[in-house]
Amino acid sequence: GNVNVYVRVVSPEKLIGLEKGDNYFVVGNERMQFSGVKEVLYENQDLDVAVYVDGVPGDFVEGQYSIYVYAGGREIGSTQLLLK
């Protein structure tokens, strides 16, 4: 069925994409802010998904970024990215 995929992008300084308004989701009992979200149709098979994150000027600076992906109320993936 339809599932929301949430992405949190954390720069060396802050969570990216917060200027978009009421952008919260729940993982367990924790309310968290997201950087981007996309609704997908999940049919119990691997699925390629692209979630776009809008930053404001100055958001993307040099340094290490942490990226977390959530669906179904839990973390389903994470990675690190170095911008130079």
Secondary structure by P-SEA (a helix, b strand, c coil): cbbbbbbbbbcccccccccccbbbbbcccccccccbbbbbbccccbbbbbbbbbbccccccccbbbbbbbcccccccccccccc
